[in-house]
Amino acid sequence: MTSQTDWRTSLTSSDRYDNIQAIKDALEKAGVPAANAQKNAFSIESEAYKSSSRDHYEAACRVGPPADSSYTPEETGVPPTVSESPDSRVITIGSYRDCQYIGDGVTAEVYRSQTIALKVIVQTRNIEPHDPFREAKILKLLRKPCIPLLETFRDQEQRFVLAFPYMPFSLESLIAHGPIPKARILKHFKDLFNGLQYIHGQGIIHRDIKPSAILLETLDGPAYLSDFGTAWHPELSTYTEPANQKVLDVGTGPYRAPEALFGDKSYGTAIDMWAAGAMLAECCRTPPRTLFESRPAHEDGNQLGLILSIFKTIGSPTRESWPEAADFKTPPFEMYRTFKGEKWEDILPDFDVDFRDIVISLVNYSSRARASASQILQYKCFSTVDA
C-alpha cells in the first residue's frame, strides 16, 4: 500500500481531473449552476488533495447524497452556501440570457452564457495601463492562437462588453492541479510561443503573460493567448505611451521582468519572454510552484520582495550580465546585498534538458540576450508536437 507521505505520487493529473469532473457532475445534479459547479469542483478537489492518505482523498472527492440516507452539505463536502451564493445569480447581458458570474479582475467582471464568455467592463476611470477599448481594437486585428473577439456591445447599463468563446480551462487551473504531463506542457507552450511570435512580429507587447491568460479549449488544448487589457501596440498606444515612455506598472507578481522593476521605460517584447520562461519553470516543477516569490500587489514592499527573490534565486546582476542596466535611472548594481544565487541544476532538478535550457535562455537579466519566441520554437522538443 502506498504510504501516507507519498500517496500523491501515485495520483496522475488524469485521475485528478476525473475526480473534478465527477464532483462537477454531482454538484450540477444537486442543482448547482454549471459555472459555479466547475469553480466549486476545483475548490473541493484542492482541499481533498491536502488529505493525509489516498483513501481520505477519494472519500473527500465523493460529492453527492448517499444512496440510502439523507445528507447534509457538510457530509458531502459541498460548501453549505454554494447553491445560495450571490455568484449563482442568473442575469441577462445584452442579448445573452442565463449569464452566470465566473470571476472578476481589475476592471471587469466575467460571465458565461453557454458557449460564450462575456467580459463586462465595470471600471473605466484611472485604470491605466488597462484600456478595454484599445484591447478590443487590438483583438480585432489578431487571429489564432490569440483568443477570438466575437463582438463588442453596450449592455442595458451602457457598460462596454467584449464577447469571446468560452474556454473551460486555463494553464492556471492545470498548475493548481499538477503535476502536468510533459506532453501537455509541450503542446500548450508551443501554442503560447506561436502566439508570442505572431504578436511580437507586429510589434505588440502583451505585458501580462501569466497562467490565467493562457486559456484551454480542452485539457490537451489548443491553448489561446488572452487578456490583452494592458497590451502595448506600436500604433494604438503611442499617443498615451511613446515607445520610450511606457508604463512600468505592468505584469503580474512573479512573472514581472526585471527591466520593468528597475525603471526601463523603453522595454520591449522581451518582457513577455521573461514571463513565459518563469511560467515554464513553474509548470515543470514538482509540485508546480512559482520560480520567484511575490507578495500580492496591494501589500507594501511587494516589488522589493520580488527583486530580492530574483536576486536570491539566480544571483545579483552585474554589469557583465546586464550591461544595458548601467544606463537605467536607478542601476541595480551595488544597491543591495550581493547574492550568489543557486545553480540551475538545483533550481530545476530532474528537468528535461531542453526545458531547462529554454528557461535559462529566457530568465536572463539582459533583455538583449533573451531568446525570442522564434528562437524558442527551434528547439527540438517542439518539433515533435503536432501543429
Order of alpha helices (4+ residues) and beta strands (2+ residues): alpha-alpha-alpha-alpha-beta-beta-beta-beta-alpha-beta-beta-beta-alpha-alpha-beta-beta-alpha-alpha-alpha-alpha-alpha-alpha-alpha
